[in-house]
Every structure is written in C-alpha cells, then in structure tokens.
C-alpha cells in the first residue's frame, strides 16, 4: 500500500466533532481491549482517537481502497503504537474479516461508527447491527454518531436540508429515524443506553450488547 502523504484525504467535519466525540468515548468505552471503527473514511478520527484512548487499541476499516490509503498515510504521519493498519471491511457482508482472521492482539470490546448510516443504504445499518451482534461480547459497546430524525421529524432545518441533499445524490441515502435504528439494534440484542446531544444537531448513540 502506498504510504505517500499525498494520499491523505480530508474531512472538515472531523476537526469540528472529534473533541466532542472523544469526550463521550472516554465516558462510555471499556478500559481495555480493541475498538473496531467501521467506515473510518479519511482516517483523521483514527489517528486522533488512538493515542487519546490508550491503552485501548484502535482498528480502523473501510471498504474503499482510496480511503484505506488515506488512513495509512495519516497513520504514517501521526504514528501510534495503539493504531492497527486499516482493514478492508464492508459492513453489509454476512461475515467480517475479524471473524475469520486474527487481526488484533486483544478482543474487540467496542465498535465505533461515525457518519455512515445516512450516507449508505439502509442495508449498511442492518449489516452494522448484525456484525455488532455477532462480534461484541456481553457488555460490549456500539457507538454511533450522526444526524437523526426523531418521531420521523427532523430536529433542525439544517438536517432537513442535508437529508434532501443526500437523497438527491442517492435515493437510498438519507437521515435515518432514530426509532428505526433503535429497533434494528434491538433485533441484534443491542440495547440503547444513552443519547448525547452533539454539535451541529448530531447525536451520539450508545448501545450495549446484552
């Protein structure tokens, strides 16, 4: 894989939300083990969170090879003993690589997913829940971050405009209804523990595996 820094991609929202997300993660994550990030995107969250959440290990993943190159390039610049190389992982698949191969030296105790389920088909959310249900131990944490409708209503005009923009790009995308996400999680023995209000009308959702 090319580790040229020119491979780095940038997501401006990362700079705006990473501190707020870290504050929540420090409250809810188990103290040891591996954190699997699904749809890591550019890798900017991974290189920021890995050192801040030590001694936990951070395992990034993304199905997009260009983004995996970006994660690797960021990791080359911000080296951390607590960051694994990125996995090729599509949340929609019925079996994830971590179920077939030993890729970590500690068990996965949490799964993190930031800004994915509204920029992907609903099947990606269902796949994420199914994977979390298969992989997480009892008491394991699933953390989701992003915008949500509540009672099928947008919580802010900016979210409504964002939803319209997403659906114009792909009709399968869109801001999800919180209650639908909670039901999908419940079907995989994941129970909503807490909802945190976050910047820019986003939410942090904390699920625990039963």
FITOR-591342 format. One line per 8 residues: for each residue x, y, z of N, C-alpha, C, O. Coordinates in nm, 2 decimals. Layout:
BEGIN
X/Y/Z/X/Y/Z/X/Y/Z/X/Y/Z ~ ...;
This chain:
BEGIN
0.08/-0.12/0.00/0.00/0.00/0.00/0.09/0.12/0.00/0.19/0.13/0.07 ~ 0.06/0.22/-0.08/0.13/0.34/-0.09/0.12/0.43/0.03/0.00/0.46/0.07 ~ 0.23/0.47/0.10/0.22/0.55/0.22/0.26/0.69/0.19/0.29/0.77/0.28 ~ 0.25/0.73/0.07/0.28/0.87/0.03/0.18/0.96/0.10/0.06/0.94/0.09 ~ 0.23/1.07/0.16/0.13/1.16/0.23/0.03/1.23/0.14/-0.07/1.27/0.18 ~ 0.07/1.23/0.01/-0.03/1.29/-0.09/-0.16/1.21/-0.10/-0.26/1.25/-0.15 ~ -0.15/1.09/-0.04/-0.27/1.00/-0.04/-0.38/1.05/0.06/-0.49/1.00/0.06 ~ -0.33/1.14/0.15/-0.42/1.18/0.26/-0.55/1.25/0.20/-0.54/1.34/0.12;
-0.66/1.21/0.25/-0.79/1.27/0.23/-0.83/1.35/0.35/-0.78/1.33/0.46 ~ -0.92/1.45/0.33/-0.96/1.54/0.44/-1.11/1.55/0.45/-1.18/1.56/0.35 ~ -1.16/1.54/0.57/-1.30/1.56/0.60/-1.31/1.67/0.70/-1.28/1.65/0.82 ~ -1.35/1.79/0.66/-1.35/1.91/0.75/-1.43/1.89/0.88/-1.40/1.94/0.98 ~ -1.54/1.80/0.87/-1.62/1.78/0.99/-1.54/1.72/1.11/-1.57/1.73/1.22 ~ -1.43/1.64/1.07/-1.35/1.57/1.17/-1.30/1.67/1.27/-1.31/1.65/1.39 ~ -1.24/1.78/1.22/-1.18/1.88/1.31/-1.29/1.94/1.40/-1.26/1.98/1.52 ~ -1.41/1.95/1.36/-1.52/2.01/1.44/-1.58/1.92/1.54/-1.63/1.97/1.64;
-1.58/1.79/1.51/-1.65/1.70/1.61/-1.56/1.61/1.69/-1.61/1.55/1.78 ~ -1.43/1.60/1.66/-1.35/1.50/1.73/-1.34/1.52/1.88/-1.34/1.42/1.95 ~ -1.33/1.64/1.92/-1.31/1.66/2.07/-1.44/1.62/2.14/-1.44/1.56/2.25 ~ -1.55/1.66/2.08/-1.68/1.63/2.15/-1.71/1.48/2.15/-1.76/1.42/2.25 ~ -1.67/1.41/2.04/-1.68/1.26/2.04/-1.59/1.20/2.14/-1.63/1.11/2.21 ~ -1.47/1.24/2.14/-1.37/1.19/2.24/-1.42/1.20/2.38/-1.41/1.11/2.46 ~ -1.48/1.31/2.41/-1.54/1.33/2.55/-1.64/1.22/2.58/-1.64/1.17/2.70 ~ -1.72/1.19/2.49/-1.82/1.08/2.51/-1.75/0.95/2.52/-1.79/0.87/2.61;
-1.66/0.92/2.43/-1.60/0.79/2.42/-1.53/0.76/2.56/-1.53/0.65/2.61 ~ -1.46/0.86/2.61/-1.39/0.84/2.74/-1.49/0.80/2.85/-1.45/0.74/2.95 ~ -1.61/0.84/2.84/-1.71/0.81/2.94/-1.77/0.67/2.93/-1.80/0.60/3.02 ~ -1.78/0.62/2.80/-1.86/0.50/2.78/-1.78/0.38/2.74/-1.83/0.27/2.75 ~ -1.66/0.39/2.70/-1.58/0.27/2.65/-1.52/0.19/2.76/-1.48/0.25/2.86 ~ -1.52/0.06/2.75/-1.44/-0.02/2.84/-1.30/0.02/2.85/-1.25/0.08/2.75 ~ -1.23/-0.01/2.95/-1.10/0.05/2.98/-0.99/-0.02/2.90/-0.88/0.04/2.88 ~ -1.01/-0.14/2.85/-0.91/-0.22/2.78/-0.97/-0.29/2.66/-1.09/-0.32/2.66;
-0.89/-0.33/2.56/-0.93/-0.40/2.45/-0.92/-0.33/2.32/-0.86/-0.22/2.32 ~ -0.97/-0.38/2.21/-0.97/-0.32/2.08/-1.10/-0.26/2.04/-1.20/-0.31/2.07 ~ -1.09/-0.14/1.98/-1.20/-0.07/1.93/-1.20/-0.08/1.78/-1.11/-0.04/1.72 ~ -1.31/-0.14/1.72/-1.32/-0.15/1.58/-1.40/-0.04/1.52/-1.51/-0.02/1.56 ~ -1.34/0.04/1.44/-1.41/0.15/1.37/-1.46/0.11/1.23/-1.38/0.06/1.15 ~ -1.59/0.11/1.21/-1.65/0.08/1.08/-1.66/0.21/1.00/-1.71/0.31/1.05 ~ -1.62/0.20/0.87/-1.63/0.31/0.78/-1.54/0.43/0.84/-1.59/0.54/0.87 ~ -1.41/0.41/0.85/-1.32/0.51/0.90/-1.30/0.63/0.81/-1.25/0.73/0.86;
-1.33/0.61/0.69/-1.32/0.73/0.60/-1.18/0.77/0.58/-1.09/0.69/0.55 ~ -1.15/0.90/0.60/-1.02/0.95/0.57/-0.91/0.90/0.67/-0.79/0.90/0.63 ~ -0.95/0.86/0.79/-0.85/0.82/0.89/-0.82/0.92/0.99/-0.74/0.90/1.08 ~ -0.87/1.04/0.97/-0.84/1.15/1.07/-0.89/1.12/1.21/-0.83/1.16/1.31 ~ -1.01/1.06/1.22/-1.06/1.03/1.35/-0.97/0.92/1.41/-0.93/0.93/1.53 ~ -0.93/0.82/1.33/-0.84/0.71/1.39/-0.71/0.76/1.45/-0.68/0.72/1.56 ~ -0.64/0.85/1.37/-0.51/0.90/1.43/-0.53/0.99/1.54/-0.44/1.00/1.63 ~ -0.64/1.05/1.56/-0.67/1.14/1.67/-0.71/1.06/1.79/-0.66/1.08/1.90;
-0.80/0.96/1.77/-0.85/0.89/1.89/-0.75/0.78/1.94/-0.75/0.76/2.07 ~ -0.67/0.72/1.86/-0.59/0.61/1.90/-0.50/0.65/2.02/-0.50/0.58/2.12 ~ -0.42/0.76/2.02/-0.34/0.79/2.13/-0.41/0.84/2.25/-0.37/0.82/2.37 ~ -0.53/0.91/2.23/-0.61/0.96/2.34/-0.68/0.85/2.42/-0.71/0.87/2.53 ~ -0.70/0.74/2.35/-0.78/0.63/2.42/-0.69/0.51/2.46/-0.74/0.41/2.51 ~ -0.56/0.53/2.46/-0.47/0.43/2.51/-0.50/0.40/2.66/-0.54/0.50/2.73 ~ -0.48/0.28/2.70/-0.41/0.16/2.64/-0.50/0.08/2.54/-0.46/-0.02/2.49 ~ -0.62/0.13/2.52/-0.71/0.06/2.42/-0.64/0.07/2.28/-0.56/0.16/2.26;
-0.67/-0.03/2.19/-0.62/-0.03/2.06/-0.73/0.01/1.96/-0.84/-0.02/1.99 ~ -0.69/0.08/1.86/-0.79/0.13/1.76/-0.77/0.06/1.63/-0.66/0.06/1.57 ~ -0.87/-0.01/1.57/-0.87/-0.08/1.45/-0.96/-0.01/1.35/-1.08/-0.03/1.35 ~ -0.90/0.06/1.25/-0.98/0.13/1.15/-1.02/0.03/1.04/-0.95/-0.07/1.02 ~ -1.12/0.06/0.96/-1.16/-0.02/0.85/-1.24/0.07/0.75/-1.30/0.17/0.79 ~ -1.23/0.03/0.62/-1.31/0.09/0.52/-1.31/0.00/0.40/-1.21/-0.06/0.36 ~ -1.43/-0.01/0.32/-1.43/-0.09/0.20/-1.36/-0.02/0.08/-1.34/-0.08/-0.02 ~ -1.34/0.11/0.09/-1.29/0.19/-0.02/-1.14/0.19/-0.02/-1.08/0.24/0.08;
-1.07/0.14/-0.12/-0.92/0.13/-0.12/-0.86/0.27/-0.11/-0.75/0.28/-0.05 ~ -0.92/0.37/-0.18/-0.86/0.50/-0.17/-0.86/0.56/-0.03/-0.77/0.62/0.01 ~ -0.97/0.53/0.05/-0.97/0.57/0.18/-0.88/0.49/0.27/-0.82/0.55/0.37 ~ -0.86/0.36/0.24/-0.76/0.29/0.32/-0.62/0.34/0.30/-0.54/0.34/0.39 ~ -0.59/0.39/0.18/-0.46/0.45/0.15/-0.45/0.58/0.23/-0.35/0.61/0.28 ~ -0.56/0.66/0.24/-0.56/0.78/0.32/-0.54/0.75/0.47/-0.46/0.82/0.53 ~ -0.61/0.65/0.52/-0.58/0.61/0.66/-0.44/0.58/0.69/-0.38/0.62/0.79 ~ -0.38/0.50/0.60/-0.24/0.46/0.61/-0.15/0.58/0.60/-0.05/0.59/0.68;
-0.18/0.68/0.51/-0.09/0.80/0.50/-0.10/0.88/0.63/0.00/0.93/0.68 ~ -0.22/0.90/0.68/-0.24/0.97/0.81/-0.16/0.90/0.92/-0.10/0.96/1.01 ~ -0.17/0.77/0.92/-0.10/0.69/1.03/0.05/0.70/1.02/0.12/0.69/1.12 ~ 0.10/0.71/0.90/0.24/0.73/0.88/0.29/0.87/0.94/0.40/0.88/0.99 ~ 0.20/0.97/0.93/0.24/1.10/0.98/0.22/1.11/1.13/0.30/1.17/1.20 ~ 0.12/1.05/1.18/0.09/1.05/1.32/0.10/0.91/1.38/0.00/0.84/1.40 ~ 0.22/0.86/1.40/0.24/0.73/1.44/0.19/0.70/1.58/0.21/0.78/1.67 ~ 0.13/0.58/1.60/0.08/0.54/1.73/0.10/0.39/1.75/0.06/0.32/1.66;
0.15/0.35/1.86/0.15/0.21/1.89/0.02/0.15/1.92/0.00/0.03/1.93 ~ -0.09/0.23/1.93/-0.22/0.19/1.96/-0.31/0.19/1.84/-0.43/0.17/1.85 ~ -0.25/0.20/1.72/-0.33/0.21/1.60/-0.29/0.09/1.50/-0.18/0.08/1.47 ~ -0.39/0.01/1.47/-0.37/-0.10/1.37/-0.38/-0.05/1.23/-0.44/0.05/1.20 ~ -0.32/-0.12/1.13/-0.34/-0.09/0.99/-0.49/-0.11/0.96/-0.56/-0.19/1.02 ~ -0.54/-0.04/0.85/-0.68/-0.05/0.82/-0.72/-0.18/0.76/-0.65/-0.24/0.68 ~ -0.84/-0.23/0.79/-0.90/-0.35/0.73/-0.99/-0.31/0.61/-1.05/-0.20/0.61 ~ -0.99/-0.40/0.51/-1.09/-0.39/0.41/-1.22/-0.46/0.46/-1.23/-0.58/0.47;
-1.32/-0.38/0.50/-1.44/-0.43/0.56/-1.56/-0.36/0.51/-1.57/-0.24/0.52 ~ -1.65/-0.43/0.46/-1.78/-0.38/0.42/-1.89/-0.43/0.52/-1.91/-0.55/0.54 ~ -1.95/-0.33/0.59/-2.04/-0.37/0.70/-2.16/-0.45/0.65/-2.22/-0.52/0.73 ~ -2.19/-0.45/0.52/-2.31/-0.52/0.47/-2.28/-0.67/0.46/-2.37/-0.75/0.44 ~ -2.15/-0.71/0.46/-2.12/-0.85/0.44/-2.16/-0.94/0.56/-2.16/-0.89/0.67 ~ -2.20/-1.06/0.53/-2.25/-1.15/0.64/-2.14/-1.20/0.73/-2.17/-1.24/0.85 ~ -2.01/-1.19/0.69/-1.90/-1.23/0.78/-1.79/-1.12/0.76/-1.76/-1.09/0.65 ~ -1.75/-1.07/0.87/-1.64/-0.97/0.86/-1.50/-1.03/0.88/-1.49/-1.14/0.94;
-1.40/-0.96/0.83/-1.26/-1.02/0.83/-1.22/-1.05/0.98/-1.15/-1.15/1.00 ~ -1.26/-0.98/1.07/-1.22/-1.00/1.21/-1.28/-1.13/1.27/-1.24/-1.18/1.37 ~ -1.38/-1.18/1.20/-1.44/-1.31/1.24/-1.37/-1.43/1.18/-1.38/-1.54/1.23 ~ -1.29/-1.40/1.08/-1.22/-1.51/1.01/-1.07/-1.52/1.04/-1.01/-1.62/1.06 ~ -1.01/-1.40/1.06/-0.87/-1.39/1.08/-0.84/-1.32/1.21/-0.91/-1.23/1.26 ~ -0.72/-1.36/1.27/-0.68/-1.29/1.39/-0.60/-1.16/1.35/-0.49/-1.17/1.30 ~ -0.66/-1.05/1.37/-0.60/-0.92/1.32/-0.56/-0.83/1.44/-0.50/-0.73/1.42 ~ -0.60/-0.87/1.56/-0.57/-0.79/1.68/-0.51/-0.88/1.79/-0.52/-1.00/1.79;
-0.44/-0.82/1.88/-0.38/-0.89/2.00/-0.47/-0.88/2.12/-0.43/-0.92/2.23 ~ -0.58/-0.82/2.11/-0.68/-0.81/2.22/-0.82/-0.82/2.16/-0.84/-0.79/2.04 ~ -0.92/-0.86/2.24/-1.05/-0.88/2.19/-1.12/-0.75/2.16/-1.09/-0.64/2.22 ~ -1.21/-0.75/2.07/-1.29/-0.63/2.03/-1.40/-0.61/2.14/-1.48/-0.69/2.16 ~ -1.39/-0.49/2.20/-1.48/-0.46/2.31/-1.58/-0.35/2.28/-1.67/-0.32/2.35 ~ -1.55/-0.29/2.16/-1.64/-0.18/2.12/-1.63/-0.16/1.97/-1.53/-0.19/1.91 ~ -1.74/-0.11/1.91/-1.75/-0.08/1.77/-1.79/0.06/1.75/-1.89/0.10/1.81 ~ -1.72/0.14/1.67/-1.75/0.28/1.66/-1.79/0.31/1.51/-1.73/0.25/1.42;
-1.89/0.39/1.49/-1.94/0.42/1.36/-1.98/0.56/1.35/-2.08/0.60/1.41 ~ -1.90/0.64/1.28/-1.93/0.79/1.27/-1.97/0.83/1.13/-1.90/0.81/1.03 ~ -2.09/0.89/1.12/-2.14/0.95/1.00/-2.14/0.85/0.88/-2.08/0.88/0.77 ~ -2.19/0.73/0.90/-2.21/0.64/0.79/-2.35/0.61/0.75/-2.38/0.61/0.63 ~ -2.44/0.58/0.85/-2.57/0.52/0.81/-2.66/0.61/0.73/-2.75/0.56/0.66 ~ -2.63/0.74/0.73/-2.71/0.83/0.64/-2.65/0.85/0.50/-2.71/0.89/0.41 ~ -2.52/0.81/0.49/-2.45/0.81/0.36/-2.43/0.67/0.30/-2.32/0.64/0.25 ~ -2.53/0.59/0.32/-2.52/0.45/0.28/-2.66/0.39/0.27/-2.75/0.45/0.34;
-2.68/0.28/0.20/-2.82/0.23/0.21/-2.85/0.17/0.34/-2.76/0.14/0.43 ~ -2.98/0.15/0.37/-3.03/0.10/0.50/-2.96/-0.03/0.53/-2.94/-0.07/0.65 ~ -2.93/-0.11/0.42/-2.87/-0.24/0.44/-2.74/-0.23/0.52/-2.69/-0.32/0.58 ~ -2.67/-0.12/0.50/-2.54/-0.10/0.57/-2.56/-0.08/0.72/-2.49/-0.14/0.80 ~ -2.67/-0.01/0.76/-2.71/0.00/0.90/-2.74/-0.14/0.96/-2.70/-0.18/1.07 ~ -2.82/-0.22/0.88/-2.86/-0.35/0.93/-2.74/-0.44/0.94/-2.73/-0.52/1.03 ~ -2.65/-0.43/0.84/-2.52/-0.51/0.85/-2.44/-0.47/0.97/-2.37/-0.56/1.03 ~ -2.43/-0.34/1.00/-2.36/-0.29/1.11/-2.41/-0.35/1.24/-2.34/-0.40/1.32;
-2.54/-0.35/1.25/-2.61/-0.41/1.37/-2.58/-0.56/1.38/-2.55/-0.61/1.49 ~ -2.59/-0.63/1.27/-2.57/-0.77/1.27/-2.43/-0.80/1.31/-2.41/-0.90/1.39 ~ -2.33/-0.73/1.25/-2.19/-0.75/1.29/-2.16/-0.73/1.43/-2.09/-0.80/1.50 ~ -2.22/-0.62/1.49/-2.20/-0.59/1.63/-2.26/-0.70/1.72/-2.20/-0.73/1.82 ~ -2.38/-0.75/1.67/-2.44/-0.85/1.75/-2.36/-0.98/1.75/-2.36/-1.06/1.85 ~ -2.29/-1.01/1.64/-2.21/-1.13/1.63/-2.07/-1.11/1.71/-2.03/-1.21/1.77 ~ -2.01/-1.00/1.70/-1.88/-0.98/1.75/-1.86/-0.93/1.89/-1.77/-0.98/1.96 ~ -1.95/-0.84/1.93/-1.93/-0.78/2.06/-1.96/-0.88/2.17/-2.05/-0.96/2.16;
-1.88/-0.87/2.28/-1.91/-0.96/2.40/-2.02/-0.90/2.48/-2.06/-0.78/2.46 ~ -2.08/-0.98/2.57/-2.18/-0.92/2.66/-2.12/-0.79/2.73/-2.01/-0.80/2.78 ~ -2.19/-0.68/2.73/-2.14/-0.56/2.78/-2.06/-0.47/2.68/-2.03/-0.36/2.72 ~ -2.04/-0.53/2.56/-1.96/-0.45/2.46/-2.04/-0.33/2.41/-2.17/-0.34/2.42 ~ -1.98/-0.23/2.37/-2.04/-0.10/2.33/-2.04/-0.08/2.18/-1.94/-0.10/2.11 ~ -2.16/-0.04/2.13/-2.17/0.01/1.99/-2.20/0.16/2.00/-2.29/0.20/2.06 ~ -2.11/0.24/1.94/-2.12/0.38/1.94/-2.15/0.43/1.80/-2.08/0.40/1.71 ~ -2.26/0.51/1.78/-2.30/0.57/1.66/-2.30/0.72/1.67/-2.35/0.78/1.77;
-2.26/0.79/1.57/-2.26/0.94/1.57/-2.32/0.98/1.43/-2.28/0.93/1.33 ~ -2.41/1.08/1.44/-2.46/1.14/1.32/-2.59/1.21/1.34/-2.63/1.22/1.45 ~ -2.65/1.26/1.23/-2.79/1.32/1.25/-2.90/1.22/1.24/-2.88/1.12/1.18 ~ -3.00/1.25/1.31/-3.12/1.16/1.32/-3.25/1.24/1.32/-3.26/1.34/1.38 ~ -3.35/1.18/1.26/-3.49/1.23/1.28/-3.54/1.16/1.41/-3.49/1.06/1.45 ~ -3.63/1.23/1.48/-3.69/1.17/1.60/-3.84/1.18/1.58/-3.90/1.29/1.54 ~ -3.91/1.07/1.60/-4.05/1.06/1.57/-4.08/1.10/1.43/-4.18/1.16/1.39 ~ -3.99/1.06/1.34/-3.99/1.09/1.19/-3.99/1.23/1.16/-4.03/1.27/1.05;
-3.95/1.32/1.25/-3.94/1.46/1.22/-3.79/1.50/1.23/-3.72/1.46/1.32 ~ -3.75/1.59/1.14/-3.62/1.65/1.16/-3.61/1.74/1.28/-3.71/1.80/1.32 ~ -3.49/1.74/1.34/-3.48/1.82/1.47/-3.42/1.96/1.44/-3.42/2.04/1.53 ~ -3.39/1.99/1.31/-3.34/2.12/1.28/-3.35/2.14/1.13/-3.34/2.05/1.05 ~ -3.38/2.26/1.08/-3.39/2.29/0.94/-3.26/2.25/0.86/-3.27/2.20/0.75 ~ -3.15/2.26/0.93/-3.02/2.22/0.86/-3.02/2.07/0.83/-2.97/2.03/0.73 ~ -3.07/1.99/0.92/-3.08/1.85/0.90/-3.18/1.81/0.79/-3.15/1.72/0.71 ~ -3.29/1.89/0.78/-3.38/1.86/0.67/-3.32/1.90/0.53/-3.34/1.82/0.44;
-3.24/2.00/0.53/-3.18/2.04/0.40/-3.07/1.94/0.37/-3.05/1.90/0.25 ~ -3.00/1.89/0.47/-2.90/1.79/0.45/-2.96/1.66/0.40/-2.90/1.60/0.31 ~ -3.07/1.62/0.45/-3.14/1.50/0.41/-3.18/1.51/0.27/-3.17/1.41/0.19 ~ -3.23/1.63/0.23/-3.28/1.65/0.09/-3.16/1.64/-0.01/-3.17/1.58/-0.11 ~ -3.04/1.69/0.04/-2.92/1.69/-0.04/-2.87/1.54/-0.06/-2.84/1.50/-0.17 ~ -2.88/1.47/0.05/-2.83/1.33/0.04/-2.92/1.25/-0.05/-2.87/1.17/-0.14 ~ -3.05/1.26/-0.04/-3.14/1.19/-0.13/-3.13/1.23/-0.27/-3.17/1.15/-0.36 ~ -3.09/1.35/-0.30/-3.08/1.39/-0.44/-2.95/1.33/-0.50/-2.95/1.31/-0.62;
-2.85/1.29/-0.42/-2.73/1.22/-0.46/-2.76/1.08/-0.48/-2.71/1.01/-0.58 ~ -2.84/1.02/-0.39/-2.87/0.88/-0.40/-3.00/0.85/-0.32/-3.00/0.88/-0.20 ~ -3.10/0.81/-0.38/-3.23/0.79/-0.31/-3.22/0.69/-0.20/-3.31/0.69/-0.11 ~ -3.12/0.60/-0.19/-3.11/0.51/-0.09/-3.04/0.57/0.04/-3.04/0.50/0.14 ~ -2.99/0.69/0.03/-2.93/0.76/0.14/-3.04/0.84/0.21/-3.15/0.86/0.16 ~ -3.00/0.90/0.33/-3.09/0.99/0.40/-3.07/0.98/0.55/-3.03/0.88/0.60 ~ -3.11/1.09/0.61/-3.11/1.09/0.76/-3.21/0.99/0.81/-3.33/0.99/0.77 ~ -3.16/0.90/0.90/-3.25/0.79/0.95/-3.33/0.83/1.07/-3.30/0.93/1.14;
-3.44/0.76/1.09/-3.53/0.78/1.20/-3.47/0.71/1.32/-3.44/0.59/1.31 ~ -3.45/0.78/1.43/-3.38/0.72/1.55/-3.45/0.60/1.59/-3.39/0.50/1.63 ~ -3.58/0.60/1.59/-3.66/0.48/1.64/-3.63/0.36/1.56/-3.63/0.25/1.61 ~ -3.62/0.38/1.42/-3.59/0.26/1.34/-3.45/0.21/1.37/-3.43/0.08/1.36 ~ -3.35/0.29/1.39/-3.22/0.25/1.43/-3.22/0.17/1.56/-3.16/0.06/1.57 ~ -3.29/0.22/1.65/-3.30/0.15/1.78/-3.37/0.01/1.77/-3.32/-0.08/1.83 ~ -3.47/0.00/1.68/-3.54/-0.13/1.66/-3.44/-0.22/1.59/-3.44/-0.34/1.62 ~ -3.37/-0.17/1.49/-3.27/-0.26/1.42/-3.16/-0.31/1.52/-3.12/-0.43/1.51;
-3.12/-0.23/1.61/-3.02/-0.27/1.71/-3.08/-0.37/1.81/-3.02/-0.47/1.84 ~ -3.21/-0.35/1.85/-3.27/-0.44/1.94/-3.28/-0.58/1.88/-3.28/-0.68/1.95 ~ -3.30/-0.59/1.75/-3.31/-0.72/1.68/-3.18/-0.80/1.69/-3.18/-0.92/1.68 ~ -3.07/-0.73/1.72/-2.94/-0.80/1.73/-2.89/-0.80/1.88/-2.77/-0.80/1.90 ~ -2.99/-0.79/1.97/-2.95/-0.79/2.12/-2.87/-0.67/2.16/-2.78/-0.69/2.25 ~ -2.89/-0.56/2.10/-2.82/-0.43/2.14/-2.92/-0.33/2.19/-3.02/-0.30/2.12 ~ -2.90/-0.29/2.31/-3.00/-0.20/2.38/-2.94/-0.06/2.39/-2.83/-0.04/2.43 ~ -3.02/0.04/2.35/-2.98/0.18/2.36/-2.97/0.22/2.51/-3.06/0.20/2.59;
-2.85/0.26/2.55/-2.82/0.30/2.69/-2.84/0.45/2.71/-2.89/0.49/2.81 ~ -2.79/0.53/2.61/-2.79/0.68/2.63/-2.78/0.75/2.50/-2.72/0.70/2.41 ~ -2.84/0.87/2.50/-2.83/0.96/2.38/-2.77/1.09/2.42/-2.81/1.15/2.52 ~ -2.66/1.13/2.36/-2.59/1.25/2.39/-2.62/1.35/2.28/-2.61/1.32/2.16 ~ -2.66/1.47/2.31/-2.67/1.58/2.21/-2.53/1.63/2.18/-2.45/1.65/2.27 ~ -2.50/1.64/2.05/-2.37/1.68/2.00/-2.38/1.80/1.91/-2.48/1.85/1.88 ~ -2.26/1.86/1.88/-2.26/1.98/1.80/-2.33/1.96/1.66/-2.34/1.85/1.61 ~ -2.38/2.07/1.61/-2.43/2.07/1.47/-2.55/1.98/1.46/-2.57/1.92/1.35;
-2.63/1.97/1.56/-2.76/1.89/1.56/-2.73/1.74/1.53/-2.82/1.67/1.47 ~ -2.62/1.69/1.58/-2.59/1.55/1.57/-2.62/1.48/1.70/-2.64/1.55/1.81 ~ -2.62/1.35/1.70/-2.64/1.27/1.83/-2.53/1.17/1.84/-2.48/1.12/1.74 ~ -2.50/1.13/1.96/-2.42/1.01/1.99/-2.51/0.91/2.05/-2.58/0.94/2.15 ~ -2.52/0.79/2.00/-2.60/0.68/2.05/-2.51/0.58/2.11/-2.42/0.53/2.05 ~ -2.54/0.54/2.23/-2.46/0.44/2.30/-2.55/0.31/2.32/-2.65/0.31/2.39 ~ -2.51/0.20/2.25/-2.58/0.07/2.26/-2.49/-0.02/2.34/-2.36/-0.02/2.33 ~ -2.55/-0.11/2.42/-2.48/-0.21/2.49/-2.53/-0.35/2.45/-2.65/-0.37/2.43;
-2.43/-0.44/2.42/-2.47/-0.58/2.38/-2.51/-0.66/2.50/-2.44/-0.66/2.60 ~ -2.63/-0.72/2.49/-2.68/-0.79/2.60/-2.61/-0.93/2.62/-2.65/-1.00/2.71;
